[in-house]
Amino acid sequence: MLKQKNVVVIDHLEKDQEFSVLSHEKKTFVIFLADGKNQEGEVKIIIKGKQANVQILGIIIGFGKEKITLYSLQDHKREESVSDLYIKSTLFDEAKFYYSGLIKIEKNAQKSNAYQKNQNILLSPSSWAESKPYLEILANDVRCTHGATIGKIDKEQLYYLATRGLTENQATQVILEGFYQDVLNRIPSEQIKKELEEKVKKKIQLLLSGRTN
């Protein structure tokens, strides 16, 4: 786990992994999983203070026979807080990603906003993604939205890049790097953003070339 000011990078999952956010704090949690190891665990964000602002970002690259099971919790306990979860995965080979996320708005958390979005790209007929969002709202003046997508690379995008002289692997590389870019752009630390951009680029290059390291 890497910490820098208000940014926390989580590079492995643990059971009952929990973080607290206090009043007026602004924090970003980045879940970065790309080592090919089976992972199972929770990332629980407990928003204990009012007017807190939290981002939970996810960059997941699965390959081989890897199985990743992730549970997230955005627990709003105080008023006027914001949480925004955005998790993306690309799954190669026989990799499987099981995600379930709960947004909980407790009765004292009026005027809170919570968002949850999960997008997944399957790179193989044997890869698999499952996404289950949940809401538990005990306050009446809140805003909550969630959504999930699971699909393959758009063939029209591949064709367009091929007409520009790119090979299929080069085109796929461009598309996958672009897929993660809007998540990476949300990281407030330029140093951490650059480090993760480089890791994403190298890992995708290796996997498209048929290697893992």
C-alpha positions as CSV (number, residue, x, y, z in Angstrom):
1,M,0.0,0.0,0.0
2,L,1.3,3.4,-1.0
3,K,0.2,6.7,0.6
4,Q,0.9,10.2,-0.5
5,K,-0.9,13.1,1.1
6,N,-4.6,12.4,0.4
7,V,-4.0,9.5,-2.0
8,V,-3.9,5.9,-1.0
9,V,-2.9,3.1,-3.5
10,I,-4.2,-0.3,-2.6
11,D,-2.2,-3.0,-4.4
12,H,-3.7,-6.1,-2.8
13,L,-7.0,-7.0,-1.2
14,E,-7.5,-8.0,2.4
15,K,-10.4,-9.1,4.5
16,D,-12.2,-6.2,6.3
17,Q,-9.9,-3.5,4.9
18,E,-11.4,-0.3,6.2
19,F,-10.6,3.4,5.9
20,S,-12.2,6.4,7.7
21,V,-12.8,9.8,6.2
22,L,-13.4,12.8,8.6
23,S,-15.2,16.1,8.2
24,H,-14.0,18.3,5.3
25,E,-11.4,15.7,4.2
26,K,-10.8,15.0,0.6
27,K,-9.3,11.6,-0.2
28,T,-8.7,9.4,-3.2
29,F,-8.3,5.6,-2.9
30,V,-6.8,3.8,-5.9
31,I,-7.3,0.0,-6.1
32,F,-4.5,-1.2,-8.5
33,L,-4.4,-5.0,-9.2
34,A,-2.3,-6.3,-12.0
35,D,0.1,-8.9,-10.6
36,G,-1.8,-12.0,-11.7
37,K,-2.4,-13.3,-8.2
38,N,-5.8,-14.5,-6.9
39,Q,-7.3,-11.8,-4.8
40,E,-10.3,-11.6,-2.5
41,G,-11.2,-8.9,0.0
42,E,-13.0,-5.7,0.9
43,V,-12.4,-2.0,0.6
44,K,-14.7,-0.3,3.1
45,I,-14.8,3.5,3.1
46,I,-16.5,4.9,6.2
47,I,-17.4,8.5,5.8
48,K,-17.6,9.7,9.4
49,G,-17.5,13.4,8.8
50,K,-19.7,16.0,7.1
51,Q,-18.8,17.7,3.8
52,A,-16.2,15.0,3.1
53,N,-15.3,14.1,-0.5
54,V,-14.1,10.7,-1.5
55,Q,-13.0,9.0,-4.7
56,I,-12.6,5.3,-5.0
57,L,-10.8,4.4,-8.3
58,G,-10.1,0.9,-9.6
59,I,-7.6,-0.3,-12.3
60,I,-7.7,-4.0,-12.6
61,I,-5.9,-6.1,-15.2
62,G,-6.6,-9.8,-14.9
63,F,-4.9,-12.7,-16.8
64,G,-4.1,-16.4,-16.7
65,K,-6.4,-18.3,-14.4
66,E,-6.6,-15.4,-11.9
67,K,-9.8,-14.9,-9.9
68,I,-10.5,-11.5,-8.3
69,T,-13.3,-11.0,-5.8
70,L,-13.8,-7.5,-4.6
71,Y,-16.4,-6.0,-2.3
72,S,-16.6,-2.2,-1.8
73,L,-18.6,-0.2,0.7
74,Q,-19.3,3.6,0.6
75,D,-20.8,4.2,4.0
76,H,-22.1,7.8,4.5
77,K,-22.7,8.5,8.2
78,R,-22.8,12.4,8.1
79,E,-24.5,15.0,6.0
80,E,-23.4,16.7,2.8
81,S,-20.7,14.1,1.9
82,V,-19.7,12.9,-1.6
83,S,-18.3,9.5,-2.7
84,D,-17.6,8.6,-6.3
85,L,-16.5,5.1,-7.2
86,Y,-15.2,4.3,-10.6
87,I,-13.7,0.8,-11.2
88,K,-12.5,-0.6,-14.6
89,S,-11.1,-4.0,-15.4
90,T,-9.7,-5.7,-18.5
91,L,-9.6,-9.5,-18.4
92,F,-7.4,-11.7,-20.5
93,D,-7.2,-15.5,-20.8
94,E,-9.4,-17.2,-18.2
95,A,-9.3,-14.4,-15.7
96,K,-12.5,-13.8,-13.7
97,F,-13.6,-10.7,-11.8
98,Y,-16.5,-10.7,-9.3
99,Y,-17.5,-7.3,-8.0
100,S,-20.2,-6.2,-5.6
101,G,-20.5,-2.7,-4.2
102,L,-22.8,-1.2,-1.6
103,I,-23.7,2.4,-1.2
104,K,-25.1,3.0,2.3
105,I,-26.6,6.4,3.2
106,E,-27.4,6.5,6.9
107,K,-30.2,8.6,8.3
108,N,-27.9,11.4,9.5
109,A,-26.3,11.7,6.1
110,Q,-28.8,14.0,4.4
111,K,-27.8,15.9,1.3
112,S,-25.1,13.3,0.5
113,N,-24.2,12.3,-3.1
114,A,-22.9,8.9,-4.0
115,Y,-22.0,7.4,-7.3
116,Q,-20.8,3.9,-8.4
117,K,-19.7,2.9,-11.8
118,N,-18.0,-0.4,-13.0
119,Q,-16.9,-1.1,-16.5
120,N,-15.3,-4.3,-17.8
121,I,-13.7,-5.4,-21.0
122,L,-13.4,-9.1,-21.8
123,L,-10.3,-10.0,-24.0
124,S,-11.0,-13.7,-24.3
125,P,-14.1,-16.0,-24.7
126,S,-12.9,-17.6,-21.4
127,S,-12.7,-14.5,-19.3
128,W,-15.6,-13.4,-17.1
129,A,-16.9,-10.4,-15.2
130,E,-19.8,-10.1,-12.8
131,S,-21.0,-6.8,-11.3
132,K,-23.6,-6.4,-8.6
133,P,-24.3,-2.9,-7.3
134,Y,-26.5,-2.4,-4.2
135,L,-28.1,0.7,-2.5
136,E,-29.2,1.0,1.1
137,I,-30.7,4.5,1.7
138,L,-32.0,5.5,5.1
139,A,-32.1,9.3,4.4
140,N,-34.6,11.0,2.2
141,D,-32.7,14.0,0.7
142,V,-29.8,12.3,-1.1
143,R,-28.7,11.5,-4.7
144,C,-27.4,8.1,-5.6
145,T,-26.6,6.6,-9.0
146,H,-24.9,3.4,-10.2
147,G,-24.2,1.5,-13.4
148,A,-22.1,-1.3,-14.8
149,T,-21.1,-2.5,-18.3
150,I,-19.4,-5.7,-19.5
151,G,-18.4,-6.1,-23.1
152,K,-15.7,-6.7,-25.7
153,I,-13.5,-4.2,-27.6
154,D,-15.5,-2.5,-30.3
155,K,-14.6,-4.0,-33.7
156,E,-15.3,-0.7,-35.4
157,Q,-12.6,1.0,-33.2
158,L,-10.1,-1.7,-34.2
159,Y,-11.0,-1.3,-37.9
160,Y,-10.6,2.4,-37.7
161,L,-7.1,2.1,-36.2
162,A,-6.2,-0.6,-38.7
163,T,-6.9,1.9,-41.5
164,R,-4.4,4.2,-39.9
165,G,-1.7,1.6,-40.2
166,L,-1.8,0.0,-36.8
167,T,-1.6,-3.8,-36.3
168,E,-4.3,-5.5,-34.3
169,N,-2.1,-5.6,-31.2
170,Q,-1.1,-2.0,-31.5
171,A,-4.8,-1.0,-32.0
172,T,-5.8,-3.0,-28.9
173,Q,-3.0,-1.4,-26.9
174,V,-4.2,2.1,-27.8
175,I,-7.8,1.2,-27.0
176,L,-7.0,-0.3,-23.6
177,E,-4.7,2.5,-22.6
178,G,-7.5,4.9,-23.5
179,F,-10.0,2.8,-21.5
180,Y,-8.1,3.4,-18.3
181,Q,-7.2,7.0,-19.0
182,D,-10.2,8.7,-17.5
183,V,-9.7,6.8,-14.3
184,L,-6.0,7.7,-14.2
185,N,-6.8,11.4,-14.9
186,R,-8.8,11.6,-11.7
187,I,-5.8,10.8,-9.5
188,P,-4.8,14.1,-7.9
189,S,-1.1,13.1,-7.5
190,E,0.8,13.6,-10.7
191,Q,3.6,11.3,-9.5
192,I,1.2,8.4,-8.7
193,K,-0.7,9.0,-11.9
194,K,2.5,8.8,-14.0
195,E,3.7,5.6,-12.2
196,L,0.4,3.8,-12.7
197,E,0.2,4.9,-16.3
198,E,3.5,3.4,-17.0
199,K,2.6,0.1,-15.2
200,V,-0.7,-0.1,-17.2
201,K,1.2,0.4,-20.5
202,K,3.9,-2.2,-19.7
203,K,1.5,-4.8,-18.4
204,I,-0.9,-4.5,-21.5
205,Q,2.1,-4.7,-23.8
206,L,3.4,-7.9,-22.1
207,L,-0.1,-9.6,-22.2
208,L,-0.7,-8.7,-25.8
209,S,2.7,-10.2,-26.7
210,G,1.8,-13.4,-24.9
211,R,4.0,-12.9,-21.9
212,T,3.1,-12.0,-18.3
213,N,6.5,-10.6,-17.0
